[in-house]
Amino acid sequence: MFAAYAARIDRDHPLDGLVLGERPAPAARDGWTTVTVKAASLNHHDLWTLRGVGLPVDKLPMILGCDAAGIDPEGNEVVLHSVIGQSGHGVGPREPRSLLTEHYQGTFAEQVTVPTWNVLPKPKELSFAEAACLPTAWLTAYRMLFTNAGVRPGDTVLVQGAGGGVATAAIVLGKAAGLRMYATSRDAAKRARAVELGAEEAYEPGARLPRRVDAVIETVGAATWSHSVKCLRPGGTLVISGATSGDRPAHAELTRIFFLELKVVGSTMGSKDELEDLLSFCAATGVRPVIDEVLPLDRAREGFERMASGDLFGKIVLTP
């Protein structure tokens, strides 16, 4: 079957390890379900995988892709939960959790097999492309906002780095839930787009906000960390799920964190129950993932190049 896969690891030039070509179809195994992929979406995790983060060399070649929607063997339209080993279903209770592409082959292929426990019904209101955007970036944003930030309707939230998948999802979800959303971006067009999607206002990175916020959604890391901390009200919460600009900020702002009793909460992906809630939320409210572009799988390299350059707003979807 045709697939996009990591053939080797290159930390400095990750796309040099990306290959588009034939790979073996997944073998049947007890307790697992093979899904025919109709749509799969790109995540920064796929670039990190090509750099060798979370992917042991002995697992190469590895089909990339965490997210997918498709059709199961009974003809049902389904969405995949990307976290394997979270419950023990299909792999046993002692296996630590991992994402697809870390130990098990991913979704950028004609077929993918996952533990049956990880297969959820796709709401009829969502297209395959829309549903394929939810299990990583949108689920991460959902958990950051509604599980870890501790915000409620009427609260104010700053989203750093508008344009990325998680940041875009946070703006849309927060607006739909009655939160007052601010955003930042270096790019004027992305700031304008963030406002169109529901941000009350969008600013250049480091700008002074009209008021301190109740929570910050942080995925950028070192470049925005100090600003994120300074924007919080006393007792506010900074939720971080990524560090695309690096994980060692020059100014950690420790004094401000303890003096103002700020909370810093790490957040990774989300649970199967949260994904079910997210799917229901989108179906019931009309909220839909922001899709930048849909590409056929044989043009996956173009999608990777755009994501690596930051030249996108929302998700890139691949269709086998």
Beta strands, then each sheet from edge to edge (+ up, - down):
strand 1: 2-6
strand 2: 18-22
strand 3: 32-41
strand 4: 62-63
strand 5: 69-71
strand 6: 77-80
strand 7: 83-84
strand 8: 98-99
strand 9: 111-115
strand 10: 119-121
strand 11: 156-159
strand 12: 180-184
strand 13: 201-203
strand 14: 213-218
strand 15: 232-240
strand 16: 263-266
strand 17: 291-296
strand 18: 315-319
sheet 1: 2+ 1- 4+
sheet 2: 9+ 3- 5+ 6- 10+
sheet 3: 9+ 3- 18+ 17+
sheet 4: 7+ 8-
sheet 5: 13+ 12+ 11+ 14+ 15+ 16+
end
